[in-house]
Amino acid sequence: MDATQRQAYWRRNLRLMAVLLSIWALVSFGAGILFVEPLNDIVVGGFPLGFWFSQQGSILVFVALIAIYVWRMDKLDAEFGIDEYEQEVHHS
């Protein structure tokens, strides 16, 4: 991979991370702090939704975003011809 391809790969990786972290920030900060009062009017499993988001929701969203990141990076690696196993074997 030449310098231009590395730069394009890294730029797309950073863009993906920025989008996913923005989503997580909006969910954790927005739903858990800013919109907690209106969300508390909705009850899920006996608990106000605002409380649920501040305690559990942001963590579950973060775990889901990690899975999405892994899935998208696998696709990006394949697009740029990066194979982790092959690199490990050559560097050993």
C-alpha positions in Angstrom: 0.0 0.0 0.0 1.5 3.4 -1.0 1.3 6.6 1.0 -1.8 7.8 -0.8 -3.7 4.6 -0.1 -2.6 4.7 3.6 -3.8 8.3 3.9 -7.2 7.4 2.3 -7.5 4.4 4.6 -6.7 6.4 7.7 -9.1 9.2 6.7 -12.0 6.8 6.2 -11.1 5.1 9.5 -11.1 8.5 11.3 -14.4 9.5 9.7 -16.0 6.2 10.8 -14.7 6.7 14.4 -16.0 10.3 14.4 -19.5 9.3 13.3 -19.7 6.4 15.7 -18.4 8.4 18.7 -20.8 11.3 17.8 -23.7 8.8 17.9 -22.5 7.5 21.3 -22.1 11.1 22.6 -25.6 12.1 21.4 -27.1 9.0 23.0 -25.3 9.1 26.3 -25.2 12.9 26.8 -28.5 13.7 25.0 -30.7 10.9 26.2 -29.1 10.5 29.6 -28.8 14.2 30.5 -30.4 16.7 28.1 -33.6 14.9 27.3 -34.0 13.0 30.5 -37.2 14.8 31.7 -39.2 14.1 28.5 -37.9 10.6 28.3 -38.8 9.9 31.9 -42.5 10.2 30.9 -42.0 6.9 29.0 -41.7 3.8 31.2 -39.8 0.7 30.1 -39.8 -2.4 32.3 -41.0 -0.4 35.2 -38.2 2.2 34.9 -38.4 5.7 33.4 -36.7 5.7 29.9 -34.4 8.6 30.9 -33.1 6.7 33.9 -32.7 3.5 31.7 -30.7 5.4 29.1 -28.4 7.0 31.7 -27.8 3.6 33.4 -28.0 1.0 30.6 -28.8 2.5 27.2 -25.6 4.3 26.6 -23.6 1.2 27.5 -25.7 -1.0 25.1 -25.4 1.6 22.4 -21.6 1.7 22.9 -21.4 -2.2 22.6 -23.5 -2.1 19.4 -21.2 0.7 18.0 -18.2 -1.5 18.7 -19.8 -4.3 16.7 -20.6 -1.9 13.9 -17.0 -0.6 13.9 -15.6 -4.1 13.7 -18.0 -4.9 10.8 -17.2 -1.7 8.9 -13.4 -2.0 9.4 -13.5 -5.6 8.1 -15.2 -4.2 5.0 -12.7 -1.3 4.8 -9.7 -3.7 5.2 -11.1 -5.9 2.5 -11.5 -2.9 0.2 -7.9 -1.9 0.7 -6.5 -5.4 0.6 -5.4 -5.6 4.2 -5.3 -9.1 5.7 -4.4 -9.1 9.5 -3.6 -12.9 9.5 -1.2 -12.5 6.5 0.5 -9.5 8.2 1.0 -11.5 11.5 2.5 -14.4 9.6 5.0 -12.2 7.7 6.0 -10.2 10.8 6.6 -13.3 13.0 
